Amino acid sequence: MVALDKRKLLATLRECGFDALIEGNELKLPCALANGETVELKLGLSSESPYRLPEFSFDVAKHPTLSGLPHVGSSGNICTFDQASNTVHPDRWEEAVAEIVCQAIGVLNDGVEGANTEDYGDELQAYWALDASRSVPTVMICDEPEPDFGTMVGAYDNLRPGHVFLALSEKAAKEYACKVSGGKEPADTVFCLYLRLRERLAFPLPRTVVQWRDEIARSGTDLASSYDAFALACEKKAFIVVCSVPTARGRVLLSFSNPAPKLMVKGFRPGHAPIEYALVRNDFGGKDVSRRITEDLRQERLFSRGGDGGVSDASCLLIGCGSLGSHLARALCDSGYRNLTLVDNDILSVGNIARHACGFESVGLAKAKALKTELERGNPNVACEARDEDANKMLGNPLALDLFNVVFVTAADAPLELHAVRAKDRGDLECPLVLMWLEPYGLAGHVLVLNKPQDVFLNMFDDELSFRNRVVLNPGDFYEREAGCQSTYVPYSGTDAQKFIFDFLVRWRAVLSGRKDRNYHFAWLGALSSAEGLGALISGRYRDCDDYSYRLERID
């Protein structure tokens, strides 16, 4: 660990012309700004300091006019370099401090001289959040309305007081709030006005109701009229305003809570006083709005920020919500799929939770319903239908199967898999059929991708419906039983299941899903080097394969 050398730090700064001193664990450095003001910059020191990018600050109480300048936080912290894209070498930390203090002084000088005013627009959301009276996110959960203005409905989150989910309809808003709270219906809703501003915001940012009304009017009389009509309709009720604001880097979303309008003016009949007049005459117009932090929860936004931007509206049927199926469902959601139908008539037990995507809180629930709750709570854009029933019933219903774009079977049930293959052969199932299962201890896994009809059971399975090309030749030696035949299972870890799934999905997205005229066998090999110690006999076809490799072959 690199030790903090305070003497070296002071020597480095003094060589650069700074009259620095250290009191306790704080570096203090007075400097003169371009406007003649002297400000003392401060930097906290600790044994961890050499491993962090330095950030200077100043006393806001002594220099209130500097707070809120571009790149200056409400607590006096000065942003000089992006923490995410810049690093500091611990062995040269003192040099970094000297460089950053010069940058901090430059930021303050540019701010007082108005040289970096345009930077407000680049970091509009950050500046808006600095003075947020309540750090409560207003979460957008739908696409922006097409017109320049429109109404939305918000449903409050039961688990996080004040958090609200906004959607185009009350039903949609309540569904989102219900998902993240594990199925609990939201108690309250709130109306919201959406405005797509045409002009950039002027700084300093508006604070009061009348200032915001003037800013809205600057973007168009139609937007102002929309605000006026909405305020009249919500008289005596607070509401939320969401503004899509243009900046040099595109549009950003800002939101605030508008206090309950009081538009009655003496001498006018109710509702007939011009709102501009009412805002001036009543104390309502001078009230501050309550800034809210705005989060964009739309699926497209989440996956453009946390992935390659790819989302899919394909409807997936997943038969089997056990260990393998639950991790497959989560991986599909993490890959951008959001419409899943989950079918399984089993109950989650305590013995399942070590390798299942659902935890102890779901024990005793139907696996399909528990998985639905888990997936939707993790990302409320996901919409799952849970069916606690025998999957054979669905496979015998061609109209039901016609609703899906892909069917996955992970139940490790050979008769059920045969039923699915025959449904494909009959033409009842026109979409791709994917059969997946793992061998004991995750030593191998198999996927049959059937893009077109093919009776794979004719050539690839024996009369006992056992897969001919299995990797482990003595699988029966490893079946575990806890309470009779009803709890027989194949041992493997959740890590093995996830590794198998991830490796397959990479190939699925890259190659397999796009070749509708071909059928494939994806053979995945786990830790084959551990087979001897486990007593597993490995097929000669796979004995020389590397650990965690795979083979892909056409089977049609």
RARA-V560631 format. One record per residue. N is the residue number from 1. RES is the residue in one small letter. PSI is psi in radians with two decimals (999 if undefined). OMEGA is omega in radians with two decimals (none if undefined). Layout:
n:N res:RES psi:PSI omega:OMEGA
n:N res:RES psi:PSI omega:OMEGA
This chain:
n:1 res:m psi:2.32 omega:-3.13
n:2 res:v psi:2.18 omega:-3.14
n:3 res:a psi:2.52 omega:3.09
n:4 res:l psi:2.05 omega:-3.12
n:5 res:d psi:1.70 omega:-3.08
n:6 res:k psi:-0.63 omega:3.13
n:7 res:r psi:-0.74 omega:3.13
n:8 res:k psi:-0.67 omega:3.13
n:9 res:l psi:-0.83 omega:-3.14
n:10 res:l psi:-0.72 omega:-3.13
n:11 res:a psi:-0.73 omega:-3.14
n:12 res:t psi:-0.77 omega:-3.12
n:13 res:l psi:-0.68 omega:-3.13
n:14 res:r psi:-0.55 omega:3.05
n:15 res:e psi:-0.50 omega:3.12
n:16 res:c psi:0.06 omega:3.06
n:17 res:g psi:0.23 omega:-3.13
n:18 res:f psi:2.38 omega:3.12
n:19 res:d psi:1.27 omega:-3.03
n:20 res:a psi:2.68 omega:3.04
n:21 res:l psi:2.76 omega:3.13
n:22 res:i psi:2.18 omega:3.06
n:23 res:e psi:1.96 omega:-3.08
n:24 res:g psi:-2.10 omega:3.12
n:25 res:n psi:0.65 omega:-3.14
n:26 res:e psi:2.24 omega:3.05
n:27 res:l psi:2.28 omega:3.13
n:28 res:k psi:2.36 omega:-3.03
n:29 res:l psi:1.74 omega:3.12
n:30 res:p psi:2.48 omega:3.11
n:31 res:c psi:2.62 omega:-3.14
n:32 res:a psi:2.29 omega:3.13
n:33 res:l psi:2.97 omega:-3.08
n:34 res:a psi:-0.45 omega:-3.14
n:35 res:n psi:0.13 omega:3.12
n:36 res:g psi:-0.13 omega:-3.13
n:37 res:e psi:2.39 omega:3.08
n:38 res:t psi:2.20 omega:-3.11
n:39 res:v psi:2.47 omega:3.12
n:40 res:e psi:2.00 omega:3.08
n:41 res:l psi:2.50 omega:-3.08
n:42 res:k psi:2.60 omega:3.08
n:43 res:l psi:2.08 omega:3.10
n:44 res:g psi:2.47 omega:-3.10
n:45 res:l psi:2.43 omega:3.07
n:46 res:s psi:3.06 omega:-3.14
n:47 res:s psi:-0.34 omega:3.12
n:48 res:e psi:-0.14 omega:-3.04
n:49 res:s psi:-0.74 omega:-3.10
n:50 res:p psi:-0.20 omega:-3.10
n:51 res:y psi:0.09 omega:-3.14
n:52 res:r psi:2.63 omega:3.05
n:53 res:l psi:2.15 omega:-3.09
n:54 res:p psi:2.52 omega:3.06
n:55 res:e psi:2.02 omega:-3.14
n:56 res:f psi:2.74 omega:3.09
n:57 res:s psi:3.02 omega:3.09
n:58 res:f psi:2.95 omega:-3.12
n:59 res:d psi:1.91 omega:-3.10
n:60 res:v psi:-0.60 omega:-3.13
n:61 res:a psi:-0.58 omega:3.13
n:62 res:k psi:-0.39 omega:-3.09
n:63 res:h psi:1.11 omega:-3.05
n:64 res:p psi:-0.50 omega:-3.09
n:65 res:t psi:-0.31 omega:3.14
n:66 res:l psi:-0.39 omega:3.14
n:67 res:s psi:2.32 omega:3.13
n:68 res:g psi:-0.06 omega:3.01
n:69 res:l psi:2.79 omega:3.09
n:70 res:p psi:2.28 omega:3.11
n:71 res:h psi:0.30 omega:3.09
n:72 res:v psi:2.20 omega:-3.11
n:73 res:g psi:2.92 omega:-3.10
n:74 res:s psi:-0.34 omega:3.10
n:75 res:s psi:0.08 omega:3.09
n:76 res:g psi:0.05 omega:3.10
n:77 res:n psi:2.46 omega:-3.07
n:78 res:i psi:2.09 omega:3.13
n:79 res:c psi:2.06 omega:-3.11
n:80 res:t psi:-0.76 omega:3.14
n:81 res:f psi:2.61 omega:3.11
n:82 res:d psi:2.09 omega:-3.11
n:83 res:q psi:-0.53 omega:-3.06
n:84 res:a psi:-0.52 omega:-3.03
n:85 res:s psi:-0.01 omega:3.13
n:86 res:n psi:2.45 omega:3.12
n:87 res:t psi:2.90 omega:3.12
n:88 res:v psi:2.42 omega:3.09
n:89 res:h psi:2.14 omega:-3.09
n:90 res:p psi:-0.54 omega:-3.11
n:91 res:d psi:-0.27 omega:-3.13
n:92 res:r psi:0.57 omega:-3.05
n:93 res:w psi:-0.64 omega:-3.11
n:94 res:e psi:-0.68 omega:3.09
n:95 res:e psi:-0.66 omega:3.11
n:96 res:a psi:-0.68 omega:3.12
n:97 res:v psi:-0.77 omega:-3.14
n:98 res:a psi:-0.73 omega:3.13
n:99 res:e psi:-0.70 omega:-3.07
n:100 res:i psi:-0.59 omega:3.10
n:101 res:v psi:-0.64 omega:3.06
n:102 res:c psi:-0.73 omega:3.13
n:103 res:q psi:-0.68 omega:-3.14
n:104 res:a psi:-0.75 omega:3.11
n:105 res:i psi:-0.69 omega:3.10
n:106 res:g psi:-0.68 omega:3.11
n:107 res:v psi:-0.79 omega:3.14
n:108 res:l psi:-0.75 omega:3.13
n:109 res:n psi:-0.76 omega:3.11
n:110 res:d psi:-0.63 omega:-3.12
n:111 res:g psi:-0.83 omega:-3.09
n:112 res:v psi:-0.44 omega:3.13
n:113 res:e psi:-0.08 omega:3.13
n:114 res:g psi:0.35 omega:-3.08
n:115 res:a psi:-0.30 omega:-3.11
n:116 res:n psi:0.51 omega:-3.12
n:117 res:t psi:-0.60 omega:-3.13
n:118 res:e psi:-0.36 omega:-3.14
n:119 res:d psi:-0.35 omega:3.08
n:120 res:y psi:-0.79 omega:-3.10
n:121 res:g psi:-0.59 omega:-3.14
n:122 res:d psi:-0.50 omega:-3.07
n:123 res:e psi:0.71 omega:-3.02
n:124 res:l psi:-0.81 omega:-3.11
n:125 res:q psi:-0.64 omega:3.13
n:126 res:a psi:-0.76 omega:3.12
n:127 res:y psi:-0.65 omega:3.12
n:128 res:w psi:-0.73 omega:-3.09
n:129 res:a psi:-0.42 omega:-3.10
n:130 res:l psi:-0.69 omega:-3.08
n:131 res:d psi:0.28 omega:3.12
n:132 res:a psi:2.12 omega:-3.10
n:133 res:s psi:-0.43 omega:3.09
n:134 res:r psi:2.12 omega:-3.13
n:135 res:s psi:1.27 omega:-3.12
n:136 res:v psi:2.01 omega:-3.13
n:137 res:p psi:2.41 omega:2.88
n:138 res:t psi:2.04 omega:-2.94
n:139 res:v psi:2.10 omega:3.05
n:140 res:m psi:2.22 omega:-3.08
n:141 res:i psi:0.34 omega:3.11
n:142 res:c psi:2.96 omega:3.08
n:143 res:d psi:2.67 omega:3.09
n:144 res:e psi:2.49 omega:3.08
n:145 res:p psi:2.61 omega:-3.09
n:146 res:e psi:-0.81 omega:-3.11
n:147 res:p psi:3.11 omega:-3.12
n:148 res:d psi:-0.30 omega:3.13
n:149 res:f psi:2.73 omega:-3.13
n:150 res:g psi:3.04 omega:-3.11
n:151 res:t psi:2.63 omega:3.06
n:152 res:m psi:2.95 omega:3.13
n:153 res:v psi:2.43 omega:3.11
n:154 res:g psi:2.47 omega:3.05
n:155 res:a psi:2.29 omega:-3.08
n:156 res:y psi:2.48 omega:3.14
n:157 res:d psi:2.22 omega:-3.13
n:158 res:n psi:-0.49 omega:-3.07
n:159 res:l psi:-0.51 omega:-3.11
n:160 res:r psi:1.69 omega:-3.06
n:161 res:p psi:2.31 omega:3.11
n:162 res:g psi:-0.44 omega:3.10
n:163 res:h psi:2.42 omega:-3.10
n:164 res:v psi:2.44 omega:3.12
n:165 res:f psi:2.15 omega:-3.09
n:166 res:l psi:2.39 omega:3.12
n:167 res:a psi:3.02 omega:-3.12
n:168 res:l psi:-0.31 omega:3.13
n:169 res:s psi:2.73 omega:3.11
n:170 res:e psi:-0.68 omega:3.14
n:171 res:k psi:-0.82 omega:-3.12
n:172 res:a psi:-0.74 omega:3.14
n:173 res:a psi:-0.76 omega:-3.14
n:174 res:k psi:-0.60 omega:3.12
n:175 res:e psi:-0.73 omega:3.12
n:176 res:y psi:-0.80 omega:3.14
n:177 res:a psi:-0.64 omega:3.13
n:178 res:c psi:-0.70 omega:-3.12
n:179 res:k psi:-0.85 omega:-3.04
n:180 res:v psi:-0.28 omega:3.12
n:181 res:s psi:0.23 omega:3.09
n:182 res:g psi:0.46 omega:3.07
n:183 res:g psi:-0.01 omega:-3.12
n:184 res:k psi:2.21 omega:-3.11
n:185 res:e psi:2.38 omega:3.10
n:186 res:p psi:2.51 omega:-3.09
n:187 res:a psi:-0.63 omega:-3.00
n:188 res:d psi:2.66 omega:3.03
n:189 res:t psi:2.87 omega:3.14
n:190 res:v psi:2.57 omega:3.11
n:191 res:f psi:2.67 omega:-3.06
n:192 res:c psi:2.49 omega:3.04
n:193 res:l psi:2.21 omega:3.08
n:194 res:y psi:2.28 omega:3.14
n:195 res:l psi:2.26 omega:3.08
n:196 res:r psi:1.69 omega:-3.08
n:197 res:l psi:2.55 omega:-3.12
n:198 res:r psi:-0.35 omega:-3.12
n:199 res:e psi:2.59 omega:3.06
n:200 res:r psi:2.62 omega:3.13
n:201 res:l psi:2.50 omega:3.06
n:202 res:a psi:2.55 omega:3.13
n:203 res:f psi:2.53 omega:0.05
n:204 res:p psi:2.67 omega:-3.08
n:205 res:l psi:2.54 omega:3.13
n:206 res:p psi:2.58 omega:3.14
n:207 res:r psi:-0.68 omega:-3.03
n:208 res:t psi:2.95 omega:3.12
n:209 res:v psi:-0.83 omega:-3.08
n:210 res:v psi:-0.61 omega:3.09
n:211 res:q psi:-0.70 omega:3.12
n:212 res:w psi:-0.66 omega:3.13
n:213 res:r psi:-0.70 omega:3.10
n:214 res:d psi:-0.69 omega:3.14
n:215 res:e psi:-0.70 omega:3.11
n:216 res:i psi:-0.74 omega:-3.14
n:217 res:a psi:-0.52 omega:3.12
n:218 res:r psi:-0.40 omega:3.11
n:219 res:s psi:-0.05 omega:3.10
n:220 res:g psi:2.44 omega:3.14
n:221 res:t psi:-0.50 omega:3.11
n:222 res:d psi:-0.66 omega:3.11
n:223 res:l psi:-0.69 omega:3.10
n:224 res:a psi:-0.72 omega:3.12
n:225 res:s psi:-0.65 omega:3.10
n:226 res:s psi:-0.73 omega:3.09
n:227 res:y psi:-0.77 omega:-3.12
n:228 res:d psi:-0.80 omega:-3.10
n:229 res:a psi:-0.67 omega:-3.14
n:230 res:f psi:-0.72 omega:3.12
n:231 res:a psi:-0.71 omega:3.10
n:232 res:l psi:-0.72 omega:-3.13
n:233 res:a psi:-0.47 omega:-3.09
n:234 res:c psi:0.32 omega:-3.07
n:235 res:e psi:2.30 omega:-3.12
n:236 res:k psi:0.18 omega:3.07
n:237 res:k psi:2.25 omega:3.08
n:238 res:a psi:2.64 omega:3.11
n:239 res:f psi:2.97 omega:-3.11
n:240 res:i psi:2.43 omega:3.05
n:241 res:v psi:2.24 omega:3.06
n:242 res:v psi:2.17 omega:-3.14
n:243 res:c psi:2.26 omega:2.95
n:244 res:s psi:2.00 omega:-2.94
n:245 res:v psi:2.24 omega:3.09
n:246 res:p psi:2.44 omega:3.04
n:247 res:t psi:3.07 omega:3.14
n:248 res:a psi:-0.41 omega:-3.10
n:249 res:r psi:0.32 omega:-3.10
n:250 res:g psi:-2.90 omega:-3.08
n:251 res:r psi:2.56 omega:3.03
n:252 res:v psi:2.76 omega:-3.12
n:253 res:l psi:2.22 omega:3.03
n:254 res:l psi:2.58 omega:3.11
n:255 res:s psi:2.70 omega:3.07
n:256 res:f psi:2.72 omega:3.04
n:257 res:s psi:2.15 omega:3.13
n:258 res:n psi:2.18 omega:3.13
n:259 res:p psi:2.75 omega:-3.11
n:260 res:a psi:2.15 omega:-3.11
n:261 res:p psi:2.46 omega:2.99
n:262 res:k psi:1.69 omega:-2.96
n:263 res:l psi:0.09 omega:3.08
n:264 res:m psi:2.27 omega:3.12
n:265 res:v psi:2.30 omega:-3.12
n:266 res:k psi:2.30 omega:-3.13
n:267 res:g psi:-0.16 omega:3.11
n:268 res:f psi:2.54 omega:3.02
n:269 res:r psi:2.67 omega:-3.13
n:270 res:p psi:2.24 omega:3.09
n:271 res:g psi:0.02 omega:-3.08
n:272 res:h psi:-0.13 omega:3.11
n:273 res:a psi:2.28 omega:3.07
n:274 res:p psi:2.36 omega:-3.01
n:275 res:i psi:-0.55 omega:3.10
n:276 res:e psi:-0.69 omega:3.14
n:277 res:y psi:-0.72 omega:-3.12
n:278 res:a psi:-0.65 omega:-3.14
n:279 res:l psi:-0.61 omega:-3.13
n:280 res:v psi:-0.74 omega:-3.07
n:281 res:r psi:-0.55 omega:-3.10
n:282 res:n psi:2.69 omega:3.09
n:283 res:d psi:-0.23 omega:3.14
n:284 res:f psi:-0.74 omega:-3.08
n:285 res:g psi:-0.46 omega:-3.13
n:286 res:g psi:-0.03 omega:-3.13
n:287 res:k psi:2.54 omega:3.07
n:288 res:d psi:2.47 omega:2.96
n:289 res:v psi:2.79 omega:3.11
n:290 res:s psi:1.88 omega:-3.12
n:291 res:r psi:2.51 omega:3.09
n:292 res:r psi:2.55 omega:3.03
n:293 res:i psi:2.28 omega:-3.04
n:294 res:t psi:2.17 omega:3.11
n:295 res:e psi:2.33 omega:3.12
n:296 res:d psi:1.89 omega:-3.06
n:297 res:l psi:0.12 omega:-3.12
n:298 res:r psi:2.51 omega:-3.09
n:299 res:q psi:-0.76 omega:-3.13
n:300 res:e psi:-0.70 omega:3.13
n:301 res:r psi:-0.78 omega:-3.11
n:302 res:l psi:-0.71 omega:-3.06
n:303 res:f psi:-0.23 omega:2.98
n:304 res:s psi:-0.49 omega:3.12
n:305 res:r psi:-0.64 omega:-3.04
n:306 res:g psi:0.33 omega:3.14
n:307 res:g psi:-2.63 omega:-3.11
n:308 res:d psi:0.13 omega:3.12
n:309 res:g psi:-0.03 omega:-3.09
n:310 res:g psi:2.13 omega:3.03
n:311 res:v psi:2.74 omega:-3.10
n:312 res:s psi:2.35 omega:3.03
n:313 res:d psi:0.19 omega:3.11
n:314 res:a psi:2.49 omega:3.12
n:315 res:s psi:2.08 omega:-3.06
n:316 res:c psi:2.34 omega:2.99
n:317 res:l psi:2.16 omega:3.12
n:318 res:l psi:1.98 omega:3.12
n:319 res:i psi:1.97 omega:-3.08
n:320 res:g psi:1.85 omega:-3.09
n:321 res:c psi:0.60 omega:3.07
n:322 res:g psi:-2.63 omega:-3.08
n:323 res:s psi:-0.91 omega:-3.12
n:324 res:l psi:-0.80 omega:-3.11
n:325 res:g psi:-0.66 omega:-3.12
n:326 res:s psi:-0.70 omega:3.12
n:327 res:h psi:-0.56 omega:3.05
n:328 res:l psi:-0.77 omega:3.13
n:329 res:a psi:-0.78 omega:3.13
n:330 res:r psi:-0.72 omega:-3.14
n:331 res:a psi:-0.66 omega:3.09
n:332 res:l psi:-0.76 omega:3.11
n:333 res:c psi:-0.68 omega:3.11
n:334 res:d psi:-0.30 omega:3.13
n:335 res:s psi:0.00 omega:3.08
n:336 res:g psi:-0.05 omega:3.06
n:337 res:y psi:2.50 omega:-3.09
n:338 res:r psi:-0.02 omega:3.13
n:339 res:n psi:1.82 omega:-3.08
n:340 res:l psi:2.41 omega:2.94
n:341 res:t psi:2.15 omega:-3.03
n:342 res:l psi:2.19 omega:-3.09
n:343 res:v psi:2.13 omega:3.07
n:344 res:d psi:2.32 omega:-3.13
n:345 res:n psi:0.37 omega:-3.14
n:346 res:d psi:2.85 omega:3.14
n:347 res:i psi:2.45 omega:3.11
n:348 res:l psi:2.22 omega:3.14
n:349 res:s psi:2.96 omega:3.13
n:350 res:v psi:-0.67 omega:-3.12
n:351 res:g psi:-0.25 omega:-3.12
n:352 res:n psi:-0.44 omega:-2.79
n:353 res:i psi:-0.35 omega:-3.13
n:354 res:a psi:-0.42 omega:-3.11
n:355 res:r psi:0.20 omega:-3.14
n:356 res:h psi:2.69 omega:3.12
n:357 res:a psi:-0.39 omega:3.10
n:358 res:c psi:2.61 omega:-3.06
n:359 res:g psi:-2.86 omega:-3.01
n:360 res:f psi:-0.57 omega:-3.10
n:361 res:e psi:-0.28 omega:-3.13
n:362 res:s psi:0.02 omega:-3.14
n:363 res:v psi:2.33 omega:-3.12
n:364 res:g psi:-0.17 omega:3.11
n:365 res:l psi:2.76 omega:3.02
n:366 res:a psi:2.36 omega:-3.07
n:367 res:k psi:-0.72 omega:-3.11
n:368 res:a psi:-0.75 omega:-3.12
n:369 res:k psi:-0.66 omega:3.10
n:370 res:a psi:-0.71 omega:-3.14
n:371 res:l psi:-0.67 omega:3.08
n:372 res:k psi:-0.84 omega:3.14
n:373 res:t psi:-0.76 omega:-3.12
n:374 res:e psi:-0.79 omega:-3.09
n:375 res:l psi:-0.76 omega:-3.10
n:376 res:e psi:-0.55 omega:3.10
n:377 res:r psi:-0.59 omega:3.11
n:378 res:g psi:-0.63 omega:3.10
n:379 res:n psi:1.78 omega:-3.05
n:380 res:p psi:-0.09 omega:3.00
n:381 res:n psi:-0.34 omega:3.13
n:382 res:v psi:2.36 omega:3.10
n:383 res:a psi:1.98 omega:-3.12
n:384 res:c psi:2.50 omega:2.93
n:385 res:e psi:2.15 omega:-3.11
n:386 res:a psi:2.26 omega:3.12
n:387 res:r psi:1.96 omega:3.12
n:388 res:d psi:1.33 omega:-3.05
n:389 res:e psi:2.96 omega:3.08
n:390 res:d psi:2.16 omega:-3.09
n:391 res:a psi:-0.40 omega:3.13
n:392 res:n psi:-0.52 omega:3.12
n:393 res:k psi:-0.75 omega:3.14
n:394 res:m psi:-0.68 omega:-3.13
n:395 res:l psi:-0.35 omega:3.09
n:396 res:g psi:0.12 omega:-3.10
n:397 res:n psi:1.68 omega:-3.09
n:398 res:p psi:-0.61 omega:-3.14
n:399 res:l psi:-0.64 omega:3.11
n:400 res:a psi:-0.70 omega:-3.11
n:401 res:l psi:-0.43 omega:-3.10
n:402 res:d psi:-0.19 omega:-3.08
n:403 res:l psi:-0.16 omega:-2.95
n:404 res:f psi:2.66 omega:3.10
n:405 res:n psi:-0.31 omega:3.08
n:406 res:v psi:2.52 omega:3.12
n:407 res:v psi:2.18 omega:3.07
n:408 res:f psi:2.37 omega:3.06
n:409 res:v psi:2.02 omega:-3.09
n:410 res:t psi:0.42 omega:-3.00
n:411 res:a psi:-0.15 omega:-3.08
n:412 res:a psi:0.78 omega:-3.11
n:413 res:d psi:1.77 omega:-3.02
n:414 res:a psi:-0.79 omega:3.10
n:415 res:p psi:-0.65 omega:3.09
n:416 res:l psi:-0.73 omega:3.10
n:417 res:e psi:-0.69 omega:3.10
n:418 res:l psi:-0.72 omega:3.10
n:419 res:h psi:-0.74 omega:-3.14
n:420 res:a psi:-0.73 omega:3.13
n:421 res:v psi:-0.71 omega:3.14
n:422 res:r psi:-0.59 omega:3.05
n:423 res:a psi:-0.64 omega:3.07
n:424 res:k psi:-0.76 omega:-3.12
n:425 res:d psi:-0.64 omega:-3.13
n:426 res:r psi:-0.27 omega:-3.07
n:427 res:g psi:0.06 omega:3.09
n:428 res:d psi:-0.47 omega:-3.14
n:429 res:l psi:1.83 omega:-3.07
n:430 res:e psi:-0.37 omega:-3.12
n:431 res:c psi:2.95 omega:3.10
n:432 res:p psi:2.48 omega:3.07
n:433 res:l psi:2.26 omega:-3.09
n:434 res:v psi:2.02 omega:3.09
n:435 res:l psi:2.28 omega:-3.08
n:436 res:m psi:2.43 omega:3.02
n:437 res:w psi:2.78 omega:3.12
n:438 res:l psi:2.61 omega:3.03
n:439 res:e psi:2.92 omega:-3.06
n:440 res:p psi:2.44 omega:3.11
n:441 res:y psi:0.35 omega:3.12
n:442 res:g psi:0.45 omega:3.11
n:443 res:l psi:-0.38 omega:3.10
n:444 res:a psi:2.79 omega:3.05
n:445 res:g psi:2.72 omega:-3.09
n:446 res:h psi:2.52 omega:3.03
n:447 res:v psi:2.22 omega:2.99
n:448 res:l psi:2.04 omega:3.14
n:449 res:v psi:1.92 omega:-3.10
n:450 res:l psi:1.66 omega:3.09
n:451 res:n psi:-0.40 omega:3.13
n:452 res:k psi:2.80 omega:-3.09
n:453 res:p psi:2.38 omega:3.07
n:454 res:q psi:2.22 omega:3.12
n:455 res:d psi:1.42 omega:-3.10
n:456 res:v psi:-0.41 omega:-3.14
n:457 res:f psi:-0.32 omega:-3.13
n:458 res:l psi:-0.72 omega:-3.05
n:459 res:n psi:-0.43 omega:-3.01
n:460 res:m psi:-0.14 omega:3.13
n:461 res:f psi:2.63 omega:3.13
n:462 res:d psi:-3.01 omega:-3.08
n:463 res:d psi:-0.36 omega:3.11
n:464 res:e psi:0.19 omega:-3.14
n:465 res:l psi:0.49 omega:3.06
n:466 res:s psi:2.46 omega:-3.10
n:467 res:f psi:2.23 omega:-3.07
n:468 res:r psi:-0.63 omega:-3.04
n:469 res:n psi:0.64 omega:3.13
n:470 res:r psi:2.71 omega:-3.12
n:471 res:v psi:-0.80 omega:3.12
n:472 res:v psi:2.09 omega:-3.04
n:473 res:l psi:-0.32 omega:-3.12
n:474 res:n psi:0.98 omega:-3.06
n:475 res:p psi:-0.52 omega:-3.11
n:476 res:g psi:-0.38 omega:3.12
n:477 res:d psi:-0.20 omega:-3.00
n:478 res:f psi:-0.04 omega:3.10
n:479 res:y psi:2.31 omega:-3.09
n:480 res:e psi:2.48 omega:3.09
n:481 res:r psi:2.34 omega:3.14
n:482 res:e psi:-0.67 omega:-3.08
n:483 res:a psi:0.96 omega:-3.13
n:484 res:g psi:-3.03 omega:-3.02
n:485 res:c psi:-0.30 omega:-3.10
n:486 res:q psi:-0.29 omega:-3.12
n:487 res:s psi:0.48 omega:3.06
n:488 res:t psi:2.36 omega:-3.12
n:489 res:y psi:2.81 omega:3.09
n:490 res:v psi:2.17 omega:-3.10
n:491 res:p psi:2.24 omega:2.95
n:492 res:y psi:2.79 omega:-3.08
n:493 res:s psi:2.81 omega:3.06
n:494 res:g psi:-0.54 omega:3.10
n:495 res:t psi:-0.76 omega:3.10
n:496 res:d psi:-0.77 omega:-3.12
n:497 res:a psi:-0.77 omega:-3.10
n:498 res:q psi:-0.70 omega:3.12
n:499 res:k psi:-0.77 omega:3.10
n:500 res:f psi:-0.82 omega:-3.11
n:501 res:i psi:-0.83 omega:-3.09
n:502 res:f psi:-0.76 omega:-3.14
n:503 res:d psi:-0.69 omega:3.12
n:504 res:f psi:-0.79 omega:-3.07
n:505 res:l psi:-0.54 omega:3.07
n:506 res:v psi:-0.80 omega:3.11
n:507 res:r psi:-0.61 omega:3.13
n:508 res:w psi:-0.84 omega:-3.10
n:509 res:r psi:-0.59 omega:-3.06
n:510 res:a psi:-0.65 omega:-2.98
n:511 res:v psi:-0.99 omega:-2.85
n:512 res:l psi:-0.67 omega:-3.08
n:513 res:s psi:-0.30 omega:-3.09
n:514 res:g psi:-0.12 omega:-3.11
n:515 res:r psi:1.43 omega:-3.05
n:516 res:k psi:-0.21 omega:-3.09
n:517 res:d psi:0.16 omega:-3.06
n:518 res:r psi:2.61 omega:3.03
n:519 res:n psi:2.56 omega:-3.01
n:520 res:y psi:2.70 omega:2.90
n:521 res:h psi:2.07 omega:3.08
n:522 res:f psi:1.90 omega:3.13
n:523 res:a psi:2.05 omega:-3.11
n:524 res:w psi:2.33 omega:-3.14
n:525 res:l psi:2.24 omega:3.12
n:526 res:g psi:-2.41 omega:-3.10
n:527 res:a psi:1.29 omega:-3.10
n:528 res:l psi:-0.48 omega:-3.13
n:529 res:s psi:-0.30 omega:3.13
n:530 res:s psi:-0.04 omega:-3.03
n:531 res:a psi:-0.77 omega:-3.09
n:532 res:e psi:-0.74 omega:3.13
n:533 res:g psi:-0.46 omega:3.12
n:534 res:l psi:-0.20 omega:-3.09
n:535 res:g psi:0.35 omega:-3.12
n:536 res:a psi:2.34 omega:3.08
n:537 res:l psi:2.14 omega:-3.04
n:538 res:i psi:2.37 omega:3.10
n:539 res:s psi:2.45 omega:3.14
n:540 res:g psi:-0.44 omega:3.14
n:541 res:r psi:-0.50 omega:-3.04
n:542 res:y psi:-0.01 omega:-2.98
n:543 res:r psi:-0.56 omega:-3.08
n:544 res:d psi:0.13 omega:-3.13
n:545 res:c psi:2.59 omega:3.09
n:546 res:d psi:2.70 omega:3.02
n:547 res:d psi:2.45 omega:3.07
n:548 res:y psi:0.85 omega:3.03
n:549 res:s psi:-3.11 omega:3.11
n:550 res:y psi:2.81 omega:3.02
n:551 res:r psi:2.43 omega:3.13
n:552 res:l psi:2.21 omega:-3.12
n:553 res:e psi:2.57 omega:3.02
n:554 res:r psi:2.51 omega:-3.12
n:555 res:i psi:-0.02 omega:-3.13
n:556 res:d psi:999 omega:none
